[in-house]
Amino acid sequence: MNVNGTLVTGRKGVVAITGVSGFIGSAVARRLTAAGWRVRGLARSSSQARIRLSTLDKLEIVEGTLEDSSSLRQLVRGSRVVIHCAGAVRGAHAEHFNRVNADGVTALVRITREMAEKPSFLLLSSLAAREPQLSAYAASKKEGERQLAMVAGEMPWIALRPPAVYGPGDRELLPLFRLMEKGVALLVGERQARFSMLYVDDLAAAIQSFLEQSEWPQTIYELHDGHPDGYSWDEVVALFSRLRAKKLIKLHLPLSLLSLAANMNQVLSRLTGKHPMLTPGKIRELYHTDWVCDNQAIMAEIGWQPKVCLEEGLRRTMKW
Ligand SMILES: NC(=O)c1ccc[n+]([C@@H]2O[C@H](COP(=O)([O-])OP(=O)(O)OC[C@H]3O[C@@H](n4cnc5c(N)ncnc54)[C@H](OP(=O)(O)O)[C@@H]3O)[C@@H](O)[C@H]2O)c1
């Protein structure tokens, strides 16, 4: 059914996606449309979503926010699956993160459960949820998972905890890539820190694989690009340098400087209402030394395999 209650003809049915104008949500929408799903997306600005997804002529947009239950009902009505990609990724205050990343999950799950079609529910959480003590963002993602498990009842659900996701369309890492193009690599955090990564289309492919499964086991899965021990910043910079045939100057930003900027952002954000990326919580995330995750459970469950290694992923991202 479309938002007016009439039948639409996606071969596999309607999939409702929140955050469809975002980096990951738009990649998921493209992939599922190509696989024969009829995508209906929630976006705060339908014009922005249409610009970002201009190649998807059959995309249906519901304009609204996670705080607006009538938009959520319009979004979810008649869908077979709900994929919750919307989330607050920047910000300086716990209230903001909790409102979007925890209360938003509760509201959407409650509404999904009301639907006669009994859709399944996929939550895009984050590996950050493994370390909720580090930041308000991490705590809110963990709380979102907890709310899902608590409110879902019998509803089939899964939650995914991706590590750092990158690829064409990612505006958060873009400034770092641009700087590397100019020959400067900014290094933040401990030298021995290791982190997993995941190319955005591989994440979208994992989501597609779940949609082809009949059983959703109410479980949380980690997933990464198949490189078992993750990467260090030195390794990523060396790879970039090799791909560009360019020697990079490494600048290790001192913690004192980062903390100063982060504390200023925290104060300014109260005054301006803006949501900064660099905050004291983000620094604690960046200084955490183990962001390596595990693929075994998800591969055993759905037979998904990541296809894009970091070298290929960086190549595609740089082209963009
Ligand atoms: N990128 C990563 O490396 C990464 C890693 C792990 C997990 N994640 C998770 O993946 C999800 C998507 O992240 P992303 O990287 O795609 O971020 P993004 O590009 O900022 O997308 C976030 C989306 O959420 C929407 N949104 C935010 N607040 C909303 C609200 N109150 N109501 C409705 N929509 C709202 C945004 O809408 P607008 O377009 O209107 O701003 C945007 O479409 C997030 O939940 C994030 O926690 C991301």
The ligand as an SDF file (V2000), in Angstrom:
LIG
                    3D

 48 52  0  0  0  0  0  0  0  0999 V2000
   28.5770    6.3430    9.3780 N   0  0  0  0  0  0  0  0  0  0  0  0
   29.1010    5.4830   10.2270 C   0  0  0  0  0  0  0  0  0  0  0  0
   30.3160    5.2680   10.2340 O   0  0  0  0  0  0  0  0  0  0  0  0
   28.2100    4.7060   11.1750 C   0  0  0  0  0  0  0  0  0  0  0  0
   28.7870    3.6430   11.8900 C   0  0  0  0  0  0  0  0  0  0  0  0
   27.9650    2.9060   12.7570 C   0  0  0  0  0  0  0  0  0  0  0  0
   26.6300    3.2160   12.8930 C   0  0  0  0  0  0  0  0  0  0  0  0
   26.1090    4.2710   12.1990 N   0  0  0  0  0  0  0  0  0  0  0  0
   24.6660    4.5610   12.3910 C   0  0  0  0  0  0  0  0  0  0  0  0
   24.0630    4.5710   11.1170 O   0  0  0  0  0  0  0  0  0  0  0  0
   22.9540    5.4780   11.1070 C   0  0  0  0  0  0  0  0  0  0  0  0
   23.0620    6.3860    9.8880 C   0  0  0  0  0  0  0  0  0  0  0  0
   24.2680    7.0990    9.9660 O   0  0  0  0  0  0  0  0  0  0  0  0
   24.8470    7.9310    8.7370 P   0  0  0  0  0  0  0  0  0  0  0  0
   26.3160    7.8170    8.7910 O   0  0  0  0  0  0  0  0  0  0  0  0
   24.1060    7.5930    7.5050 O   0  0  0  0  0  0  0  0  0  0  0  0
   24.4900    9.4100    9.2140 O   0  0  0  0  0  0  0  0  0  0  0  0
   23.7820   10.6060    8.4180 P   0  0  0  0  0  0  0  0  0  0  0  0
   24.2680   10.6940    7.0340 O   0  0  0  0  0  0  0  0  0  0  0  0
   23.9100   11.7890    9.3180 O   0  0  0  0  0  0  0  0  0  0  0  0
   22.2740   10.1290    8.3960 O   0  0  0  0  0  0  0  0  0  0  0  0
   21.4560   10.2190    9.5130 C   0  0  0  0  0  0  0  0  0  0  0  0
   20.0340   10.3080    9.0220 C   0  0  0  0  0  0  0  0  0  0  0  0
   19.1640   10.4080   10.1590 O   0  0  0  0  0  0  0  0  0  0  0  0
   18.2230   11.4270    9.9020 C   0  0  0  0  0  0  0  0  0  0  0  0
   17.7490   11.9980   11.1670 N   0  0  0  0  0  0  0  0  0  0  0  0
   18.4580   12.5060   12.1840 C   0  0  0  0  0  0  0  0  0  0  0  0
   17.6470   12.9400   13.1640 N   0  0  0  0  0  0  0  0  0  0  0  0
   16.3810   12.6790   12.7450 C   0  0  0  0  0  0  0  0  0  0  0  0
   15.0990   12.8990   13.3090 C   0  0  0  0  0  0  0  0  0  0  0  0
   14.9480   13.4590   14.5080 N   0  0  0  0  0  0  0  0  0  0  0  0
   14.0100   12.5070   12.5940 N   0  0  0  0  0  0  0  0  0  0  0  0
   14.1470   11.9400   11.3720 C   0  0  0  0  0  0  0  0  0  0  0  0
   15.3310   11.7160   10.7860 N   0  0  0  0  0  0  0  0  0  0  0  0
   16.4490   12.0880   11.4730 C   0  0  0  0  0  0  0  0  0  0  0  0
   18.9770   12.4580    9.0780 C   0  0  0  0  0  0  0  0  0  0  0  0
   18.0780   13.2770    8.3950 O   0  0  0  0  0  0  0  0  0  0  0  0
   18.5750   14.5940    7.6050 P   0  0  0  0  0  0  0  0  0  0  0  0
   19.0910   14.0800    6.2740 O   0  0  0  0  0  0  0  0  0  0  0  0
   17.3520   15.4110    7.4970 O   0  0  0  0  0  0  0  0  0  0  0  0
   19.6620   15.2290    8.4440 O   0  0  0  0  0  0  0  0  0  0  0  0
   19.7660   11.5480    8.1590 C   0  0  0  0  0  0  0  0  0  0  0  0
   18.9950   11.1590    7.0470 O   0  0  0  0  0  0  0  0  0  0  0  0
   22.9860    6.2120   12.4410 C   0  0  0  0  0  0  0  0  0  0  0  0
   22.0100    5.6400   13.2730 O   0  0  0  0  0  0  0  0  0  0  0  0
   24.3820    5.9220   12.9850 C   0  0  0  0  0  0  0  0  0  0  0  0
   24.3660    5.8650   14.3950 O   0  0  0  0  0  0  0  0  0  0  0  0
   26.8580    5.0240   11.3430 C   0  0  0  0  0  0  0  0  0  0  0  0
  1  2  1  0
  2  3  2  0
  2  4  1  0
  4  5  1  0
  4 48  2  0
  5  6  2  0
  6  7  1  0
  7  8  2  0
  8  9  1  0
  8 48  1  0
  9 10  1  0
  9 46  1  0
 10 11  1  0
 11 12  1  0
 11 44  1  0
 12 13  1  0
 13 14  1  0
 14 15  2  0
 14 16  1  0
 14 17  1  0
 17 18  1  0
 18 19  2  0
 18 20  1  0
 18 21  1  0
 21 22  1  0
 22 23  1  0
 23 24  1  0
 23 42  1  0
 24 25  1  0
 25 26  1  0
 25 36  1  0
 26 27  1  0
 26 35  1  0
 27 28  2  0
 28 29  1  0
 29 30  1  0
 29 35  2  0
 30 31  1  0
 30 32  2  0
 32 33  1  0
 33 34  2  0
 34 35  1  0
 36 37  1  0
 36 42  1  0
 37 38  1  0
 38 39  2  0
 38 40  1  0
 38 41  1  0
 42 43  1  0
 44 45  1  0
 44 46  1  0
 46 47  1  0
M  CHG  2   8   1  16  -1
M  END
$$$$
